[in-house]
Amino acid sequence: MSTTRTTCPYCGVGCGVTVEGGVPRGDREHPSNFGRLCSKGAALKDALNLPDRLQQPMMDGRAASWDEALDRIATEFTRIRDTHGPDAIGFYVSGQFLTEDYYVANKLMKGFIGSGNIDTNSRLCMSSTVAGHVRAFGEDVVPGCYEDLEEADLVVLVGSNMAWCHPVLYQRLMAAREKRGTQLVNIDPRRTATADMADLHLPLAPGGDVMLFNGLLVHLVDAGKVDRDWVSEHVAGFDEAVAAARATAGSVELVAAATDLDPTDVLRFYDSFARTERVMTLYSQGVNQSANGADKVNAILNCHLATARIGRAGMGPFSLTGQPNAMGGREVGGLANQLAAHMGFEPESVDRVGRFWNAPQVARTPGYKAVDLFEAAADGRLKAIWIAATNPAVSMPRADLVRDALRACPLVIASDAWPTDTTALADIVLPAAGWAEKDGTVTNSERRISRQRRFCAAPGEARPDWWMFAEVGKRMGWREAFAFETPAAIFREHAALTAFENNGRRRLDLGALATLDDAAYEALEPVQWPCPASGQGAGNSRLFARGGFSTADGRARMLPLAIRADAKLAGFPLILNTGRVRDQWHTMTRTGRIPHLMTHSPGPRLALHPRDAMLRGIVDGGLARVTSAQGQTSLRVEIEPGLRQGQVFAPMHWTDQFASSGPTDRLVHALTDPVSGQPDLKGTPVQVVALSETWRGVLLRRRDGQLSLGDDGLWSKAPIATGFRYELSGLTALQALIDSERTLRQLLQIDAAAELISYADPKKSVFRYAGLVDGKLGACVFFAAPQAMFPEADAASALLGQPLDALKRLGLLAGLEAGPQTPGNIVCSCMSVGEASIRKAIREHGLTSTAEIGALLGAGTNCGSCLPELKKMLALNVIENGVQA
């Protein structure tokens, strides 16, 4: 069988994947992962044949041909541009794009439509890093590489649950730690799986990062750790930055008080950083997604620049990128405030790009950033918006306002592989080729370009995103500019633009790749930039050790950083932090359809500190209503001691398709960083109140379908092997629901001809119903009092779609075991190993290490993201045995 080498479509680690016989596996030769895949990557085979793919263009709810759809888009864009000007059109694209997709979309909007109005969902995850890099380095450049994790003696993780969000890279770090004793400091308001593995966890007050790193800078100066010669030669702004830091964070006691940390722990961190030459600082969304994210980034960069700990083995600041091609999008100008090839909107750059593209109407000013883009759609400034490979109706702050904006915009185009909350609001829906069906390149967090290669045919009439944008460009009259026949041709043009009149001004230089023929492009091995045609500096995995920054004078900039207070809002005493869970990706269009990825976190939950819960009369597993100035929703509660008091956490993944709570981002405010425009997704003021749950239930269905329990009911959905499982709960009396046979049949999705069987025990508040179609179980639902566990539902799931004889009917209704028991919550998604199996193995075999668990059950032997949970279970077993003894 032939083997295709490609790249994983999930996070920014950029793991290599091999596909043989249609089965994706980790690529043992790829330098990012050496064969490892995370739980999501390990499930790629299950994502290849998911249902509900978009397969045909749709216009106003009816099927259309590609010619009809593209002609309409081109005609409307031309009319709007001529009548209202180019700024009346906007694109909102995605880090799911390949670089070639990004390049064509950016060229069409900025080069030929003539507006800066193309922004990307990377605005929501990495734009503060871009701003920080540009301010400090003169260019958006990550100076280090993954190998630095294996060379560092101290790794500082800031605002990153790396164990869950970048697990393959995290396991590289853990392996290095085992080998060389690397110290790990985790700075995060939440105690996450990453914090559980750290030598020191600093649960700083939200927003305290600038204060903490300003204090570190002062400590490094006072401890004599500044490399004065290097700073004198390669850095500007040192004195001003130190003066500002001393004015705001002049002592450990002051820093500790402002960040709500133990002064001893702050000093321990500062001393470790000061005495360790090989130190890396890795940061992610906890830094970026805030109202002062750019300043947080520069506070980190200041400390590395002052000590010259940059661009050398095992040291430097390192941004952990969220999406598979967020970096590639930044390279081609996917952000509204960039032009292309790491150029901004300076007059000389505008002229250069215009001449290269032969585009006399090239945009001369930045466009609307993401939040502004949808506000422009809401108030009528935008007359048309094209949304591609992203779901802003769920993922944007003020999600309900975004939905209203899309309803108000005269022309909404959405291109995607699956139906989403956003495609439901579009006038024109275009079917996009998915991960397995596209050819192109992506760039990972360490500037490594890898090929993504097609190994499946696209279903129906689905097409690559670059093709759609190129076809619209041709139809608008720019046929020569968009005469791309292959992704290779696009890549060559992109590479040539990075080298065009560069002359060493920008580190992004792919000149050596600009002459690849189609065969060489097809065979391209993973390569890190810069790779200029001259060969000078090619293959450098680390940058800036000897200076050479992309500024006019070649010197980096240290910035004086002030402390800004977090916004307070009367009546909203808690702070909502949103983020990821381990096995889900973005808005669940892929991962939410894969059964075993839904078992670790089967539904949305609101995490509360025990004291915050107690003060509000909320119990673990109870219900709560969360309200912000933007909206409200209701969620089931998990008590989480690892949270700071005053902070709550909710995952960002669930949508209207998967839960009655809908998108968490409907709660999130639109406050943005004034430099980067990145939304503050981790600092929304909210109030939380207890809800009184009157009943609970589990619904099992063979088929998916609409479900509504009204304003007084909550539900969440997860696929299972035999169909779908819904967790139900109610706030009013159950009787109104079960007294109506019509309502029960709607719930069970059975018509009047189907057989409805039931069991009721009102004294115990137990009610069970099942719908049989031709003697086979089509659906069943179980109701009980709050706090019920429903073991009968776990057993009944195996019977969906099966014939039921008299004995099985009796067992189903009586709540007896009707099939094999499930393994409980899945701890190791890669190997589908449940909590019950692990606890039993630990107890019966006397296991004392994660290695022993792995050898016996396989848990923890792939991506390793479950290792913190395995260690907790081992520790709990020791405690329990001690108590028993």
N, C-alpha and C positions, 0 to 999 in steps of 0.2 A: 504494500500500500504506500502511496505517496504521502509525504509529510509536508505540511504547510507550517511555516514559522510566522507567528503573528504576535500581537501584543494585547494584554488584558484591557478591557474597556472601563475598568472601574477607577481606582484612585490614581494619584500622581506618582506612585512608586514606579509604574511603567513595567510591570512584570512581563517577561517573555512567555509566550504560550506556543506549544506545538500541537498541531491537529493531525491525527492519523486515524483514518477510518471514521472521520466525523467526530472523534472524541478529543476535546481539548485537554491538555495536560500542561504542567509547568515545564518550561524550556530550561533544561539543565545547563545549557551553554550561554544563556542570556546573562549578562553581567549585572542586571538589576536584582534578579531573584534566584538564579542558579537552581531552578526547578521548583522552588516553593510557590504555592499559591495560597491566598487567604480563603476563608469559607465561601465568600462570594465568587472568587475566581475558580475555586474547586467545583462550583456548581454551574459553570458556564455551559456544560453539556446539557443541563436541564433548561437553559434559557434559549436553546436553538429552535425549539418548536413550540413556543408559547402561543396560546390562542389569541384571537382578536387583532391580528396584524392589520394595519391599514394597507390596502392593496390597490386602490384606485383613486384618482383625484375626485374630489367632491366639491361641488359649487352650490351653495345655498341649499344644502341637504340632498342634492341629487348627484348621481354619478356623472362624470364628465371625462372627456379625453384630455390627454396632456396638452395638445395643441389649444384646445378651448380654454383650459385653465391658464396656461402660460400667456396666451394672447390677451386674456382679460387682465392679468396682472400687469403686463407691459403697457397696455393701453391706459389703464387707470394710473399707473405710475407716471406715464408721460403727461397725461392730462393734469394730474395733481401738481407735478413739477412745473408745468407751464403756467398753471393758474395760481397756485399758492406758494410756489418756490420749493427748492429741494428740501428745506428743513421741515416740510409737512409730511415727509416720509421717514419711517424709522425701521431699523432691523434690531431684533433682540435674539442673539445667537448663544452658543453654548460651548463649554469645555468638553462636550461629547463630540464636537466636530473634529475631524481630522484637519491637519494644517492646510491641506489643499482646499477643503471646504471653506475654512476661515479666509484663506487668501482671496478666493474668488468673490465671496460675499463682501469683504472689505474693499476690494478693488471696485466692485460695482457701486457701492454706496459712496465711498469717499472720493474715488477717482472719477466717476462718470455721472452718477446722480448729482454728486457735488455737495454732499452734506456729511458732517461728522456723526450723524445719527445712527451709528451702529455700536451697540454695546453688548455685553455678554454676561451670562450668569457668573462668570469669573469675577465680576464686580462684587458679587456677594461673598466671595471667599478669599481672593488673593490681591485685590487692588491696593490695599494698604501696604502690602509688601512691595508692590511695584513702585508706589510713591516713595516709600522709604529707601529703596534701592536707588531710584533716580536722584533723590536729594543727596544721598551720601556718595554714590559711585558715579553719578552722571548717566547711568544706564541701568536697566533692569537686569542685573546679573547675579545669579547665585554663585558665590565664589568657590564653593567646595564641592565635594563628591561623596558618594556613599561609602567609599573606602575609608573616609575619615572617621566613620563610626568605629571601625576596627583598629584605628590608630590613636583614638582619644583616651585620655586618662580620666577626664571628667566630662560628662554629658549633662547639660542643663536643658530640660524640656519645659517649655513655657506655653501654657494654654493649649496643650496637645494631649489627647488621650491616644497616644501612638499605638498602644497595645491593641486597640480596637479599630482605629481609623487608618493606620498604616502598618498592619501586623507583620507583613513579610519583612519590612525594613526593621521593625522592632525586634524581630527574632535575630536578625543580623547583629543588632546591638547586644542582645542578651547573650549570643554566642561569644561575642568579643569580650563581654563582661566576665563570662565564665573563664575565658582564657587569660585575660590580663588584669582582672580585678577592677575594671572601669567603675568609677563612682557615678551614681545617678541621682540628680536632684530634679524633682518635679515641682513646678510652680503652677498651681491651679486652684481656684476656689473650691472645686469639687475633688473629693477623694475618689479617683477612678481606678480602673484596673491597672493603669500605668503607675499611679501613685502607690498602689499596693506593692509594687516591685522596686520602689525607689529607696535609696539610702536615707533621703531626706525629702519630706513633702512640706512645701510652704503653701498653706491654704490662704493666700492673701485675699484681702477684701477686693471685690470686683473693681476693676479700673485702677488698681494700685501698681501696675507694672512700671509706669514711668518713674514713680517715686522709688520703687525698689531698685531699678537699674541706675537711676541718678545717684542713689546712695552707693551703689556698687562702684560707680565711676569715681566718686569722692574717696572711697576706701582704697581703690587701686592707686590713686594719686598719692594719698597719704602713706601707703605701704611701700612706695617707691617702685611700683610695678609698671609704670609708664615707660615705653621704649622711646625715650626723648629723641634719639637720633632719627629713628624711623618716622616719628611724627613730624619732626622738623622738615624732613625731605618730602614726605608723601601726604601730609594732612593739613588742611586749613580749618580754622575755627576751634582749635583745641581750647584756648584760653577762655573763649566765650562759653563753650559748652561746660567746662569745669566750673566756671563762675556761676552759671545758672543752676547747675546741679548742687553746688555747695549752698546756694541761697535757698533751695527747696528741700534738700535732703542732706543736711550737713552732719548728721550724727546717726548712729545705729538706732538710738532710742527714738529719735524723731521719725525715722523710717518705720520702725516697728509699730509705733503708735498710729501712724497714718495708714498702714496696711493691715493693722490688726493681727500682727504676727508676734511670736515670742522673740524678744531681742536676742536671746541665745541662739535661736535658729537662724536669724538673719545674719548674725556675726559668723556662725558656722559656714553658711553659704558664701559669704564674702571672703572669708579666709581660704576656703577651698578653691574658689576662683582665683584668688590672688597667688596662691602658691603653686598652682597647676599650670604648666606651660601649655600642655595639649588639652585644650578645653573647647568643646563645641556647644553652641547654643542653638537648639532646634525649636522652632516655634510654628504654630499653626493658627487655627481659627480663634482661639481664645485671645490671641493678640490682634489678629486682623479684623475680626467682626466686632468692632467697637467704635465709639464716637471719637476716640483719639488713637485709632489703630496705627496710623502712620507715625505718630510720635512714639508709640510703643516700639515699633520696629527700629526707629532711629536711636532710641535709648539703648537697645541691645547692640546696634552697630557701633555706637559711640564707644562702648566698653571694649569691643574687639579692635577697633581702630587705634584706640589709645595704647593698647598693649601689643600692637602689631601681630595679634593672634588671628591672622587671616591669610588664606591662600597657602598655608603650609600643612603638612600631614597632621591630621588629628585635631585641627583647630579651625575655628571660624564660625560665623553665623550661618544658619541653614534654614531656609523656608521649606516646610513640608507642604507640598502643593496638594490641593483637594481633588481636582479632576484629572482624568487621564491626559488631556491635552490643554490644560489651562496655560501651560508654558508656551506651547505652540501658538495659541491664540494671542498671547502677549507679543510673540515674535512678529506676527504679521499685522498687528494693529487692530486686534479685535476689540480693544477698549476704546471708548468714545473720545478719550483725551490723548490717544496715540494716533499717529498717521500710518506708518508701516515700517518694518525692518528696524524697530527700536528708534525711529525718528518721531519727533514731536511736530508741533505746528509752527515752528520757527520759519520765517520767510524763506530761508535758504533750503530747509527741508521740504517745504511745500513745493518750491521750484524744482528741486531735485526729483522728487517723486512724480511730479507732473510731467517732467521731461521723459523720465523712464517709461511711464505709462502712456505717453503721448496723450495726456488728458488735460486740456487747457482749463477745464472747469473743476479741477481738483479742489476738495474742501480746504478752506483756509483757517478754520477755527474748530475747536472741539465741539462735539455734539452733546446731546442729552445723555447723562449717565442714567443707570437703570431706574432709580427711583424717579428722577426727573422725566424720563422717557414715558413712563406710564401716567404721570401727572399731566404731561402734554397730551396724551391720548384722551385723558378724562376731560380736559377743559377745551378740547377742540383744536389745539395747535397742530396735532398730528391728524392727518386725514387717512393715513394708511400705515399699518405696522405688519411686518413679517416676522413671525416668531418661529425659530427653528431649533429642534432637538432639545427643548427645555419646556418647563411647565410652570410659568410664572403665576398662573392662577392659584397655585399652591405654594410656591417657594418664595415669592416676593413678600416683603413686609406689607402690611395692610392688604392681605390677599383679597378681601372683599372689595376694597377700592379698585384693585387691579381688575377684578371681574367686571365691576361697573364701567371701568375705563374701556375694556374690550367691547362691552355692549354698546358703548357710546361712539366708538371709533367707526367711521363709515366703511372702512375696508380692513378686515383682519384676515391675515393669511397665516396658517400654521402648518409646518411640515414636521412630521414625526413618524415613528415606526408603529406606535400604538395609539389608540384613543386615550386622551387625557382630559383633565378638567379644562385645559386650555383649548384643545381641538374642538371641544363641545361649544365653544364660544366663537369659533372662526367662521367667516363667510366662505373661505376657500381652504380646503384641507388637502395637503399633498402627501402622498405615501413615500416615506424615506427608506432607503436601504439601511439595514442595521449593521451591527458590529461585524458579523460573520460574512457580510455581503459587500463590504467596501474595501477599496484599496487606497492607501495613502501613508502618511507618516504622523507620528505623535512625538512630542518632546516631554520627557519626564522631569522630575524635580532636580536632577543633577545635570540638566542641559543635554541629556542623551536622546538623540533622535533614533527612533526605531520604526521599522516598517510594520504597518498593519496590512495584512494580505487577505484577500477574499478567498474563502473556501466553500461558500454556499451560494447558490443562485438566489437573488432577491425574489420574494413572492409576488405574484401578480404583476402589477405595473410599477412597483416601488423602484425608485431611482436614487443615486447618490445626491447629496445636498449640493455639491459643487456644480453638478450638471444642471440643477434647477436654476441656480443663480446665473450661470453662464447663458442658459437659454433665454432668460428674461433680458439679460444684457444684449444679446443678439437682436431680440425682438424690439428693443428700444432704440436700435440703430447703431450699435457699437459692435458689429459683427467681428471685425478684425481683432478688437481688444479681447474678445471672449471666445476666440476660435480654438478653445482647448478641446482636444480629443481624448486625452488620457490624464490621469493624475500625475504621471511623470512629467508631462509638459508643464503643468502648473508648478510642480516642485522646482523645476529648472528655473522658471521665471522668478519664483520667490527667492531662490538661492542667489540668482543674479542680482536681484534688487538689494540684498543684504551687502553685496560686494560693491555695488555701483557707487563710485566716488566716495568710497569708505576711507581708504588711505589710513587705516588703523585707528580711525576716530571712534569706532564702535566695536566692541568685542564680538557682537553678533555678526559674523562674517562666514557665510557658507560658500564662498567663491569656488572652493575646490569641488563642490558638488553641483555647480551650475552647468557643467558640461556632461553630466551623466546621460548616457543613452538609455533607452527603455530597458535594455537587458541589464545594465549596471544598476539602474534604479530598482528593478525587480529583485536583484541579488544583494541590495544594500544591507550591510551589517550594521548593528547598533554603533553609533558614532557620537561623540560629544563635540559640541562646538566650543570655541571657534575652530573653523577649518578653512582658512583663507587659501586662495589659489597659490599664493607664494610659498605656502608650507610653513611660514614663520609662526610659531606658537601653536601649530596644529597639534591636536591630541592632548593639550594641556587640560588635565582634569581639575587643576587648582589654579585660581587666578588671583592677582593683586599682591602676591608675596613681595614683589619688588615694585609695588606701585603700579603706575600705568593706568590710572583710572580714566573713565570716559568723560572727563571734564575738560574745559578749555585749557586749564593749566596742568592737567594730569594729576591733580591732587584730590584726594577724597575730602569730603566735608563732614566735620562733626557739628551737630546742631545744638544750640541752647534750647532746652525743653522746659516749658512751664508745666505746672500741675493744674489740671482742670477738674473741677468737682463734677461728680455725676449728677445728672438731672434728677430732681425729686418731684413727685407729683402727689398732691394731697389726695388722700383717700385710697391710694395704691401703695401699701406699705412693703410689699415684697417685690423682688426682682426676678423676672423670668429669664432664664438662660435656655436657649435652644441648641440642639446639636444632634449628633448621630447616635445610633445604636450599632451593635457589632455587625449584624448580618444583613442590614438593609442599605439600600443605595438610593439617595435622592428621593424622588416621589414614587418609588416602588413599582415603576412600570415593568421592570424585569424581576427584581428580587421578590416583590410582593406576590408574584404568581408561582413561586417555587416553594412547595410545602415545607421542606425541612429547614429553609431559611426563615420560616415564620415561627419556628418552635422555640427559639431562644427568647424572643420578645414578641409574643403573639398578638399584642394589641398596644395602642398608645397608653402611656402612663404618665401621671404627674408625680414627680419625686418631691417629697417634702421633708424638711428636717423634723426630727421627732418633737422638738419643742413647738415649732410652728404648727404642727398637726395637733398637738395637745391643746394649744391655746384656742384652736378653732373647732375642737370637738371632732376631729377627723381621725379615723382609725385606719390602720394598714388594710388595704383592700377595699376601703370605702370609696365613696364618690364625692367629688368636689366640683364646684363651678369656678372657673377662672375668668376674671373680667379685667380688661384693660381699657384705655381710652379708645381703642380701635375696635374692640369687639369682645365676644365672650364665647366660651365653649365649656363642655363638661367632660371630665376625665376620671378614670379610676386612679386611685392614689397608691403609691408605694412609699413607705417610710424609709428614708435613706440617711443613716447617721453620717455618711460621708459628705453630705451637703453642709454648707455654711448656714447658720441660722439667718433667716431673712431672704434666702435665695431658693427658688424652685427651678426644677428642670423638666423640660418636655422635649421629646424627640420631634424632629422636623419632617419625618417621612410620610406620616399617614395622611390620606386624602379622603375626599368624599366617596371614593370608590371602595375604601377599606374601613371606614369608621364614621359613625354619626358625628364625632367630634370635628371631623373635617380637618383642614390644614391648621396646624399650630400657628403658622405665620399670619393668620387673620388677627392674632392678638398683638403682633409685633409692631412697634412704632417705626416711623420713617426717619428717625434721627440718623444722620450720616456723618462720617468723618469729613471735616471741611476741606481736607487736602485730597483725600483719595475718593471721596464719594461713596465709600463702602458703608452699608447699613450696619447699625448697632443691633445685631441679632442676639446679643447676649445681655442686654440691659434694659428690658422693657418693664416699667412699673406695672404691677398687677395687684389685684386683691383676690383672695381665695376664700370661699365659704363652703361649709359642709352641705351636702345634699342627703336627704333621707331616702335610702333605698328600701323599697317595699317588697321587691321580689327579684329573683335572678333566674336566668335561664340559659340553656344551650340549644341552638338550632343546628341541625345537620341537614344539608341539602345535597342531592346528587348534582343539581345544576345551579349555576350562579344566577343572580337576578336582583331586581330592585328590592330594597327592604326599607321600610319606614315604620318606626314605632311612635311617630309624632314627637311633640315637644317634651313628653313625659317619659321617654324611653331612650336608652343608649344601646348601641351595638358596635361591635367590631368584627371584622371578617378575616379569616385565614384559610388558604387552600389546604386541603388534606389529600391524601392519596386517592380517596374515593369520592371527593367532591369538595364541599366547603363547610367550614365550621364557623358559626356566629356565636359570640358571647353576647348575651342580652341582659339588660337590667331595667327596672322600672321605678318610677318615682310616685306612681299612683297605684290604686288597687288593681290587682291582676284580673279581677272578675270581669271587668268590661272587655278584656281581650279574649278570655276563654269562653265567655258566654255566647260569643258570636261565631257560629260555624263558618260563616263567610270569611270572617277575619282569619280564623285558623287556617282555612284552605288557602287563602292568599299568602299567609306566612309560610305554609308548606309547599306552595307552588303546585297545588293539585286542583284539578277541576272537579265539577260536580259528579262526574262519572267514576272518579277514583274512590277507593275505600278509605274511610277515615276511622281509625280505631283509637281508643282512649282508655286511660286509667286515671282515677282521681282519689286522693286521700286528703280531703279538706282539713282534717284535724292536724295533719302533719304538713300542710301546705305543699303537698306533692301532687303534680299533675303531669301526665305524659300523653303525648299524642303522636300518631304516626300516620303517614299517607302511603298507601300501597297502590301502585299502578300495575295492573296485570299480575298481581300477586308479588311484585317486587317492591322493596323498600325504596321509595323515592325521596322521603324526607321524614324527619322526626324532630320533636321539640320536647324539652324537659323543663318544667318550671318548679321552683322551690323557694324557700325563704332565703333572705340574704345570707351570705357566708357559705352557701351550699357548695359542694365540691364536684358533684355530677360524675362519679365514676362510671355510671351506666352510659353516659354519653361517649366516654372514651371507648368503651366496649362496642357500642352501637355503630361507631363510625365504620367498622369493618363490614357491617351488614348492608351499607348503602348500595343499592343496585342489585342486591341479591334476593332470590326467592325466600319467603318466610313461611315455613311450615308452622303448624299449631304450636309446637314447643318453642320455636324461636319467637313467635309472637308473644307468647306468655312471658318468656324471659325478658323480652324487650320492654314490655309494659310493666312488669313487676320490678324492673330495675336490677334483675340478676345479671351475672356476667354473660354477655351475649357474644363474646368474641375475645380475641387476645388483648391483654392490657397494653397500653402504650407505655413507653419508657419514662414518662414524665417529661419535664422541661429538658430540651436538648442542650447539653453543655458544649459538646464538641460537634459543631455543624459539619465540619469536614468529613468526619467519620460516623456521623449520626449516632453518637453515644449519649445516652440520657443520664440525668442525675441519679435516678434509682439504680441503674447498673453500676455507676461509679461508686456510689456509697456501699453497695453490696460487695463489690470487689475489694474495696479498702478494708471492709470489716472482715470478710471471710478469708482473705488471703494475707491480711496483715501488711498491706502496702504502706510504705512510708515515704515514697518519693513520686514525683510526676513521671520520672523515667520508668518506674515500675508500672504505673498506671498505663503508660503508653505501650509498654511491652505486652501487657495483658489484653488491653482493650483497643489500642490504637489512638486513644484520645490524646490530643496535644502533640501528635507526631507530624502534623502537616504545617499549618500556618502558625500555630502556637498561641493564637489569641485567647484560647480558653485556659492557658496555663495559670493565670492568676486565680481563676475560679477553682481549678484543681488544687492549688496550694491552700486555698481557704478550706476546702473540704477535708484535706489531710489534717490541717490544724484543728478543725472542728472535731475530727475523729479522736485526736489526741486529748482534747478537752473532755469529750464525752467519756473516753476510757478512763481518764483520771477521776472523773466524778463517780463512775461506776466502781472503780477500785476503792 
